[in-house]
């Protein structure tokens, strides 16, 4: 029922045999296997390119393996528990009274229930995104010497730029934020000038 597969049943101690799968995941951990490995792999790639006065630097992050699921959301009833931006999939959750044709089972939880995701909510674990990028241009010395400047460089740099693949429904969150982050990490751009005298 959870992220496990039932592979065995009751142990017969007298015959020293184990019955076949019986649809029950036991607490002793002897009759099930995990459906997903917990191992995650990642590669950070630094790209650096220069040609004449133009330079480009970028950091790409790629990861795969392990398991990723939709996020459990704790739903409190007090005014301090109100969420300004709940995940998009909460708009289409099953409820016998208000939304009987909902696409997603209700995976909210309270203090009385410590949720564990089922394999229904498993997502592809592949990630690839551009963490940072900087493009610059060094002005020719002949231009800047007239202004009594030794060197000058202008550049444009950005952070948290693009996700090449995002498995979350309607891309409601990005790859590098914790689900409890109250406000998403923003994409930022900066224009700069370096002068040397």
Secondary structure as the mmCIF struct_conf table of DSSP 4:
data_model
#
loop_
_struct_conf.conf_type_id
_struct_conf.id
_struct_conf.beg_label_comp_id
_struct_conf.beg_label_asym_id
_struct_conf.beg_label_seq_id
_struct_conf.end_label_comp_id
_struct_conf.end_label_asym_id
_struct_conf.end_label_seq_id
BEND BEND1 UNK A 3 UNK A 3
STRN STRN1 UNK A 4 UNK A 6
STRN STRN2 UNK A 11 UNK A 12
TURN_TY1_P TURN_TY1_P1 UNK A 13 UNK A 16
STRN STRN3 UNK A 17 UNK A 18
BEND BEND2 UNK A 23 UNK A 23
TURN_TY1_P TURN_TY1_P2 UNK A 27 UNK A 28
BEND BEND3 UNK A 29 UNK A 31
STRN STRN4 UNK A 32 UNK A 34
BEND BEND4 UNK A 35 UNK A 36
STRN STRN5 UNK A 40 UNK A 51
TURN_TY1_P TURN_TY1_P3 UNK A 52 UNK A 53
STRN STRN6 UNK A 54 UNK A 65
BEND BEND5 UNK A 66 UNK A 66
STRN STRN7 UNK A 68 UNK A 69
HELX_LH_PP_P HELX_LH_PP_P1 UNK A 70 UNK A 72
STRN STRN8 UNK A 73 UNK A 74
BEND BEND6 UNK A 78 UNK A 78
HELX_RH_3T_P HELX_RH_3T_P1 UNK A 79 UNK A 81
BEND BEND7 UNK A 84 UNK A 85
HELX_RH_3T_P HELX_RH_3T_P2 UNK A 88 UNK A 92
STRN STRN9 UNK A 93 UNK A 93
STRN STRN10 UNK A 95 UNK A 95
TURN_TY1_P TURN_TY1_P4 UNK A 96 UNK A 98
STRN STRN11 UNK A 99 UNK A 99
TURN_TY1_P TURN_TY1_P5 UNK A 100 UNK A 101
BEND BEND8 UNK A 103 UNK A 103
STRN STRN12 UNK A 104 UNK A 104
STRN STRN13 UNK A 108 UNK A 109
TURN_TY1_P TURN_TY1_P6 UNK A 111 UNK A 112
HELX_RH_3T_P HELX_RH_3T_P3 UNK A 119 UNK A 121
STRN STRN14 UNK A 122 UNK A 123
STRN STRN15 UNK A 127 UNK A 138
HELX_LH_PP_P HELX_LH_PP_P2 UNK A 139 UNK A 140
HELX_RH_AL_P HELX_RH_AL_P1 UNK A 141 UNK A 144
HELX_RH_3T_P HELX_RH_3T_P4 UNK A 145 UNK A 147
TURN_TY1_P TURN_TY1_P7 UNK A 148 UNK A 148
BEND BEND9 UNK A 150 UNK A 150
STRN STRN16 UNK A 151 UNK A 165
BEND BEND10 UNK A 168 UNK A 168
HELX_RH_3T_P HELX_RH_3T_P5 UNK A 169 UNK A 171
BEND BEND11 UNK A 173 UNK A 173
BEND BEND12 UNK A 175 UNK A 177
TURN_TY1_P TURN_TY1_P8 UNK A 179 UNK A 180
BEND BEND13 UNK A 182 UNK A 183
HELX_LH_PP_P HELX_LH_PP_P3 UNK A 184 UNK A 187
STRN STRN17 UNK A 188 UNK A 196
#
